[in-house]
Amino acid sequence: MNGLFRGEVHGSATVGARGQVVIPAEVRESLGIRPGDRLIVFVRPDRNMLGLMRAKDFNTMLTHASRLISKFKRKASRKDR
């Protein structure tokens, strides 16, 4: 799929009348998604793609990215001297 999708297919889901989608049980169990978990919704309109990520995992990713950016900034400022 040309690098757009590197995961696995785990069935399908149907959008209900209220716009709700049920994530297959196998996926919820394997990813540790529990009732009440908040999910971040990602959209690629140019590819008609939709993705979900647990909010706590997204926050962890952002924290890690922020640390890396700070590290790169420090290195770059040392090179500018």
N, CA, C and O atoms as CSV, one atom per row, in Angstrom:
chain,resi,resn,atom,element,x,y,z
A,1,MET,N,N,0.816,-1.211,0.000
A,1,MET,CA,C,0.000,0.000,0.000
A,1,MET,C,C,0.847,1.256,0.000
A,1,MET,O,O,0.394,2.316,0.431
A,2,ASN,N,N,2.040,1.143,-0.468
A,2,ASN,CA,C,2.887,2.300,-0.673
A,2,ASN,C,C,3.186,3.075,0.606
A,2,ASN,O,O,3.293,4.302,0.576
A,3,GLY,N,N,3.323,2.369,1.732
A,3,GLY,CA,C,3.695,3.026,2.970
A,3,GLY,C,C,2.589,3.762,3.692
A,3,GLY,O,O,2.830,4.331,4.757
A,4,LEU,N,N,1.388,3.769,3.150
A,4,LEU,CA,C,0.290,4.476,3.792
A,4,LEU,C,C,-0.257,3.708,4.978
A,4,LEU,O,O,-0.740,4.304,5.941
A,5,PHE,N,N,-0.183,2.400,4.911
A,5,PHE,CA,C,-0.753,1.560,5.953
A,5,PHE,C,C,0.178,0.402,6.211
A,5,PHE,O,O,0.419,-0.422,5.329
A,6,ARG,N,N,0.701,0.339,7.421
A,6,ARG,CA,C,1.640,-0.730,7.750
A,6,ARG,C,C,1.116,-1.608,8.869
A,6,ARG,O,O,1.872,-2.391,9.444
A,7,GLY,N,N,-0.142,-1.493,9.184
A,7,GLY,CA,C,-0.727,-2.262,10.266
A,7,GLY,C,C,-1.357,-3.542,9.770
A,7,GLY,O,O,-0.983,-4.082,8.729
A,8,GLU,N,N,-2.306,-4.009,10.526
A,8,GLU,CA,C,-3.018,-5.238,10.188
A,8,GLU,C,C,-4.502,-4.934,10.086
A,8,GLU,O,O,-4.989,-3.990,10.707
A,9,VAL,N,N,-5.213,-5.718,9.316
A,9,VAL,CA,C,-6.662,-5.578,9.193
A,9,VAL,C,C,-7.308,-6.504,10.217
A,9,VAL,O,O,-6.990,-7.691,10.276
A,10,HIS,N,N,-8.208,-5.961,11.017
A,10,HIS,CA,C,-8.871,-6.729,12.074
A,10,HIS,C,C,-10.383,-6.637,11.941
A,10,HIS,O,O,-11.066,-6.313,12.912
A,11,GLY,N,N,-10.903,-6.908,10.791
A,11,GLY,CA,C,-12.349,-6.881,10.603
A,11,GLY,C,C,-12.832,-5.533,10.126
A,11,GLY,O,O,-12.084,-4.744,9.549
A,12,SER,N,N,-14.111,-5.290,10.384
A,12,SER,CA,C,-14.704,-4.031,9.940
A,12,SER,C,C,-15.619,-3.493,11.032
A,12,SER,O,O,-15.903,-4.178,12.015
A,13,ALA,N,N,-16.068,-2.277,10.850
A,13,ALA,CA,C,-16.986,-1.635,11.790
A,13,ALA,C,C,-18.035,-0.889,10.988
A,13,ALA,O,O,-17.796,-0.494,9.847
A,14,THR,N,N,-19.186,-0.702,11.587
A,14,THR,CA,C,-20.277,0.018,10.939
A,14,THR,C,C,-20.558,1.289,11.723
A,14,THR,O,O,-20.559,1.283,12.954
A,15,VAL,N,N,-20.796,2.373,11.005
A,15,VAL,CA,C,-21.156,3.631,11.648
A,15,VAL,C,C,-22.649,3.596,11.931
A,15,VAL,O,O,-23.452,3.380,11.023
A,16,GLY,N,N,-23.023,3.807,13.190
A,16,GLY,CA,C,-24.424,3.807,13.580
A,16,GLY,C,C,-25.101,5.127,13.268
A,16,GLY,O,O,-24.454,6.077,12.827
A,17,ALA,N,N,-26.396,5.186,13.496
A,17,ALA,CA,C,-27.199,6.378,13.197
A,17,ALA,C,C,-26.697,7.615,13.940
A,17,ALA,O,O,-26.846,8.735,13.451
A,18,ARG,N,N,-26.101,7.417,15.124
A,18,ARG,CA,C,-25.594,8.537,15.917
A,18,ARG,C,C,-24.113,8.811,15.646
A,18,ARG,O,O,-23.489,9.589,16.366
A,19,GLY,N,N,-23.548,8.180,14.617
A,19,GLY,CA,C,-22.148,8.401,14.251
A,19,GLY,C,C,-21.167,7.593,15.082
A,19,GLY,O,O,-19.962,7.832,15.008
A,20,GLN,N,N,-21.647,6.652,15.863
A,20,GLN,CA,C,-20.774,5.845,16.704
A,20,GLN,C,C,-20.223,4.647,15.936
A,20,GLN,O,O,-20.894,4.062,15.085
A,21,VAL,N,N,-18.985,4.304,16.264
A,21,VAL,CA,C,-18.310,3.162,15.650
A,21,VAL,C,C,-17.826,2.257,16.776
A,21,VAL,O,O,-17.260,2.734,17.760
A,22,VAL,N,N,-18.046,0.968,16.635
A,22,VAL,CA,C,-17.559,0.004,17.623
A,22,VAL,C,C,-16.225,-0.539,17.130
A,22,VAL,O,O,-16.129,-1.070,16.024
A,23,ILE,N,N,-15.197,-0.401,17.964
A,23,ILE,CA,C,-13.879,-0.943,17.639
A,23,ILE,C,C,-13.933,-2.436,17.949
A,23,ILE,O,O,-14.370,-2.820,19.034
A,24,PRO,N,N,-13.499,-3.284,17.017
A,24,PRO,CA,C,-13.549,-4.728,17.269
A,24,PRO,C,C,-12.869,-5.105,18.588
A,24,PRO,O,O,-11.834,-4.544,18.946
A,25,ALA,N,N,-13.466,-6.061,19.303
A,25,ALA,CA,C,-12.978,-6.481,20.619
A,25,ALA,C,C,-11.511,-6.897,20.583
A,25,ALA,O,O,-10.751,-6.562,21.492
A,26,GLU,N,N,-11.108,-7.622,19.545
A,26,GLU,CA,C,-9.709,-8.068,19.427
A,26,GLU,C,C,-8.756,-6.872,19.446
A,26,GLU,O,O,-7.701,-6.923,20.077
A,27,VAL,N,N,-9.131,-5.805,18.755
A,27,VAL,CA,C,-8.290,-4.606,18.686
A,27,VAL,C,C,-8.269,-3.907,20.042
A,27,VAL,O,O,-7.204,-3.521,20.525
A,28,ARG,N,N,-9.440,-3.742,20.657
A,28,ARG,CA,C,-9.498,-3.101,21.978
A,28,ARG,C,C,-8.636,-3.848,22.983
A,28,ARG,O,O,-7.893,-3.235,23.749
A,29,GLU,N,N,-8.736,-5.169,22.979
A,29,GLU,CA,C,-7.961,-5.982,23.922
A,29,GLU,C,C,-6.466,-5.881,23.650
A,29,GLU,O,O,-5.678,-5.714,24.581
A,30,SER,N,N,-6.070,-5.980,22.388
A,30,SER,CA,C,-4.647,-5.964,22.067
A,30,SER,C,C,-4.007,-4.604,22.352
A,30,SER,O,O,-2.818,-4.528,22.661
A,31,LEU,N,N,-4.791,-3.537,22.247
A,31,LEU,CA,C,-4.256,-2.187,22.488
A,31,LEU,C,C,-4.559,-1.670,23.889
A,31,LEU,O,O,-4.135,-0.573,24.253
A,32,GLY,N,N,-5.281,-2.445,24.666
A,32,GLY,CA,C,-5.595,-2.025,26.028
A,32,GLY,C,C,-6.583,-0.878,26.097
A,32,GLY,O,O,-6.542,-0.084,27.036
A,33,ILE,N,N,-7.469,-0.779,25.117
A,33,ILE,CA,C,-8.484,0.274,25.113
A,33,ILE,C,C,-9.643,-0.176,25.995
A,33,ILE,O,O,-10.204,-1.256,25.809
A,34,ARG,N,N,-9.988,0.672,26.954
A,34,ARG,CA,C,-11.030,0.346,27.931
A,34,ARG,C,C,-12.183,1.341,27.820
A,34,ARG,O,O,-11.998,2.447,27.312
A,35,PRO,N,N,-13.373,0.957,28.293
A,35,PRO,CA,C,-14.495,1.906,28.297
A,35,PRO,C,C,-14.096,3.189,29.032
A,35,PRO,O,O,-13.495,3.139,30.105
A,36,GLY,N,N,-14.429,4.308,28.456
A,36,GLY,CA,C,-14.101,5.600,29.044
A,36,GLY,C,C,-12.784,6.186,28.573
A,36,GLY,O,O,-12.523,7.365,28.811
A,37,ASP,N,N,-11.934,5.390,27.906
A,37,ASP,CA,C,-10.675,5.926,27.382
A,37,ASP,C,C,-10.976,7.002,26.347
A,37,ASP,O,O,-11.911,6.883,25.556
A,38,ARG,N,N,-10.163,8.053,26.371
A,38,ARG,CA,C,-10.288,9.102,25.358
A,38,ARG,C,C,-9.364,8.751,24.199
A,38,ARG,O,O,-8.235,8.306,24.404
A,39,LEU,N,N,-9.852,8.952,22.987
A,39,LEU,CA,C,-9.083,8.657,21.783
A,39,LEU,C,C,-8.897,9.936,20.981
A,39,LEU,O,O,-9.802,10.767,20.898
A,40,ILE,N,N,-7.718,10.085,20.394
A,40,ILE,CA,C,-7.436,11.186,19.479
A,40,ILE,C,C,-7.773,10.675,18.076
A,40,ILE,O,O,-7.422,9.551,17.719
A,41,VAL,N,N,-8.447,11.498,17.294
A,41,VAL,CA,C,-8.867,11.117,15.945
A,41,VAL,C,C,-7.977,11.842,14.938
A,41,VAL,O,O,-7.875,13.068,14.954
A,42,PHE,N,N,-7.343,11.076,14.074
A,42,PHE,CA,C,-6.508,11.616,13.008
A,42,PHE,C,C,-7.216,11.402,11.679
A,42,PHE,O,O,-7.835,10.361,11.460
A,43,VAL,N,N,-7.125,12.383,10.800
A,43,VAL,CA,C,-7.785,12.285,9.495
A,43,VAL,C,C,-6.801,12.668,8.396
A,43,VAL,O,O,-6.069,13.651,8.514
A,44,ARG,N,N,-6.793,11.872,7.322
A,44,ARG,CA,C,-6.066,12.199,6.096
A,44,ARG,C,C,-7.101,12.344,4.991
A,44,ARG,O,O,-7.374,11.386,4.267
A,45,PRO,N,N,-7.683,13.535,4.853
A,45,PRO,CA,C,-8.746,13.710,3.863
A,45,PRO,C,C,-8.301,13.398,2.433
A,45,PRO,O,O,-9.101,12.946,1.613
A,46,ASP,N,N,-7.021,13.641,2.141
A,46,ASP,CA,C,-6.528,13.379,0.792
A,46,ASP,C,C,-6.519,11.894,0.463
A,46,ASP,O,O,-6.468,11.523,-0.709
A,47,ARG,N,N,-6.569,11.036,1.485
A,47,ARG,CA,C,-6.564,9.587,1.275
A,47,ARG,C,C,-7.826,8.923,1.822
A,47,ARG,O,O,-7.940,7.697,1.808
A,48,ASN,N,N,-8.774,9.729,2.304
A,48,ASN,CA,C,-9.988,9.195,2.937
A,48,ASN,C,C,-9.634,8.204,4.032
A,48,ASN,O,O,-10.221,7.125,4.122
A,49,MET,N,N,-8.655,8.583,4.877
A,49,MET,CA,C,-8.204,7.707,5.951
A,49,MET,C,C,-8.523,8.324,7.305
A,49,MET,O,O,-8.517,9.543,7.476
A,50,LEU,N,N,-8.799,7.449,8.254
A,50,LEU,CA,C,-9.125,7.837,9.614
A,50,LEU,C,C,-8.324,6.951,10.551
A,50,LEU,O,O,-8.210,5.748,10.318
A,51,GLY,N,N,-7.767,7.531,11.612
A,51,GLY,CA,C,-7.006,6.750,12.578
A,51,GLY,C,C,-7.350,7.165,13.991
A,51,GLY,O,O,-7.821,8.280,14.219
A,52,LEU,N,N,-7.119,6.278,14.941
A,52,LEU,CA,C,-7.394,6.537,16.347
A,52,LEU,C,C,-6.153,6.212,17.170
A,52,LEU,O,O,-5.389,5.307,16.835
A,53,MET,N,N,-5.966,6.965,18.254
A,53,MET,CA,C,-4.863,6.706,19.177
A,53,MET,C,C,-5.325,7.098,20.567
A,53,MET,O,O,-5.985,8.123,20.743
A,54,ARG,N,N,-4.976,6.275,21.566
A,54,ARG,CA,C,-5.357,6.625,22.929
A,54,ARG,C,C,-4.727,7.962,23.296
A,54,ARG,O,O,-3.558,8.203,22.995
A,55,ALA,N,N,-5.495,8.827,23.941
A,55,ALA,CA,C,-5.019,10.167,24.294
A,55,ALA,C,C,-3.784,10.090,25.184
A,55,ALA,O,O,-2.863,10.891,25.027
A,56,LYS,N,N,-3.749,9.132,26.122
A,56,LYS,CA,C,-2.576,9.061,27.004
A,56,LYS,C,C,-1.336,8.657,26.220
A,56,LYS,O,O,-0.238,9.111,26.541
A,57,ASP,N,N,-1.480,7.821,25.206
A,57,ASP,CA,C,-0.335,7.457,24.366
A,57,ASP,C,C,0.099,8.637,23.502
A,57,ASP,O,O,1.290,8.834,23.261
A,58,PHE,N,N,-0.866,9.415,23.042
A,58,PHE,CA,C,-0.575,10.610,22.246
A,58,PHE,C,C,0.196,11.617,23.099
A,58,PHE,O,O,1.172,12.210,22.639
A,59,ASN,N,N,-0.249,11.805,24.344
A,59,ASN,CA,C,0.449,12.723,25.251
A,59,ASN,C,C,1.875,12.255,25.515
A,59,ASN,O,O,2.795,13.072,25.562
A,60,THR,N,N,2.065,10.958,25.685
A,60,THR,CA,C,3.403,10.407,25.891
A,60,THR,C,C,4.278,10.674,24.667
A,60,THR,O,O,5.443,11.049,24.798
A,61,MET,N,N,3.713,10.481,23.486
A,61,MET,CA,C,4.448,10.722,22.249
A,61,MET,C,C,4.851,12.200,22.147
A,61,MET,O,O,5.980,12.514,21.768
A,62,LEU,N,N,3.926,13.100,22.485
A,62,LEU,CA,C,4.228,14.533,22.414
A,62,LEU,C,C,5.312,14.925,23.420
A,62,LEU,O,O,6.181,15.741,23.112
A,63,THR,N,N,5.262,14.352,24.610
A,63,THR,CA,C,6.287,14.626,25.619
A,63,THR,C,C,7.652,14.183,25.121
A,63,THR,O,O,8.634,14.914,25.249
A,64,HIS,N,N,7.712,12.985,24.553
A,64,HIS,CA,C,8.971,12.465,24.008
A,64,HIS,C,C,9.465,13.361,22.863
A,64,HIS,O,O,10.649,13.691,22.793
A,65,ALA,N,N,8.557,13.748,21.976
A,65,ALA,CA,C,8.932,14.604,20.844
A,65,ALA,C,C,9.444,15.957,21.343
A,65,ALA,O,O,10.407,16.498,20.800
A,66,SER,N,N,8.808,16.493,22.363
A,66,SER,CA,C,9.227,17.777,22.925
A,66,SER,C,C,10.638,17.687,23.487
A,66,SER,O,O,11.437,18.606,23.307
A,67,ARG,N,N,10.952,16.583,24.170
A,67,ARG,CA,C,12.307,16.389,24.708
A,67,ARG,C,C,13.332,16.307,23.585
A,67,ARG,O,O,14.414,16.887,23.675
A,68,LEU,N,N,12.982,15.580,22.522
A,68,LEU,CA,C,13.906,15.472,21.390
A,68,LEU,C,C,14.138,16.821,20.725
A,68,LEU,O,O,15.265,17.148,20.353
A,69,ILE,N,N,13.082,17.600,20.576
A,69,ILE,CA,C,13.210,18.927,19.961
A,69,ILE,C,C,14.105,19.816,20.817
A,69,ILE,O,O,14.957,20.533,20.290
A,70,SER,N,N,13.916,19.773,22.129
A,70,SER,CA,C,14.766,20.566,23.028
A,70,SER,C,C,16.227,20.148,22.902
A,70,SER,O,O,17.126,20.989,22.892
A,71,LYS,N,N,16.450,18.850,22.805
A,71,LYS,CA,C,17.814,18.325,22.659
A,71,LYS,C,C,18.445,18.819,21.359
A,71,LYS,O,O,19.603,19.237,21.349
A,72,PHE,N,N,17.684,18.773,20.260
A,72,PHE,CA,C,18.192,19.236,18.971
A,72,PHE,C,C,18.451,20.732,18.991
A,72,PHE,O,O,19.423,21.198,18.397
A,73,LYS,N,N,17.594,21.491,19.667
A,73,LYS,CA,C,17.790,22.946,19.764
A,73,LYS,C,C,19.089,23.258,20.503
A,73,LYS,O,O,19.851,24.133,20.091
A,74,ARG,N,N,19.340,22.524,21.613
A,74,ARG,CA,C,20.580,22.749,22.370
A,74,ARG,C,C,21.795,22.449,21.503
A,74,ARG,O,O,22.766,23.206,21.500
A,75,LYS,N,N,21.739,21.345,20.770
A,75,LYS,CA,C,22.867,20.989,19.900
A,75,LYS,C,C,23.059,22.045,18.811
A,75,LYS,O,O,24.189,22.425,18.504
A,76,ALA,N,N,21.973,22.509,18.236
A,76,ALA,CA,C,22.066,23.510,17.171
A,76,ALA,C,C,22.620,24.828,17.705
A,76,ALA,O,O,23.404,25.493,17.029
A,77,SER,N,N,22.215,25.206,18.916
A,77,SER,CA,C,22.711,26.481,19.467
A,77,SER,C,C,24.199,26.381,19.789
A,77,SER,O,O,24.911,27.379,19.683
A,78,ARG,N,N,24.688,25.198,20.180
A,78,ARG,CA,C,26.127,25.027,20.433
A,78,ARG,C,C,26.927,25.153,19.145
A,78,ARG,O,O,28.039,25.681,19.151
A,79,LYS,N,N,26.363,24.669,18.038
A,79,LYS,CA,C,27.065,24.739,16.748
A,79,LYS,C,C,27.111,26.166,16.212
A,79,LYS,O,O,28.013,26.523,15.453
A,80,ASP,N,N,26.122,26.989,16.615
A,80,ASP,CA,C,26.067,28.379,16.142
A,80,ASP,C,C,27.114,29.262,16.823
A,80,ASP,O,O,27.394,30.361,16.345
A,81,ARG,N,N,27.682,28.807,17.903
A,81,ARG,CA,C,28.640,29.644,18.645
A,81,ARG,C,C,29.958,29.746,17.948
A,81,ARG,O,O,30.868,30.412,18.443
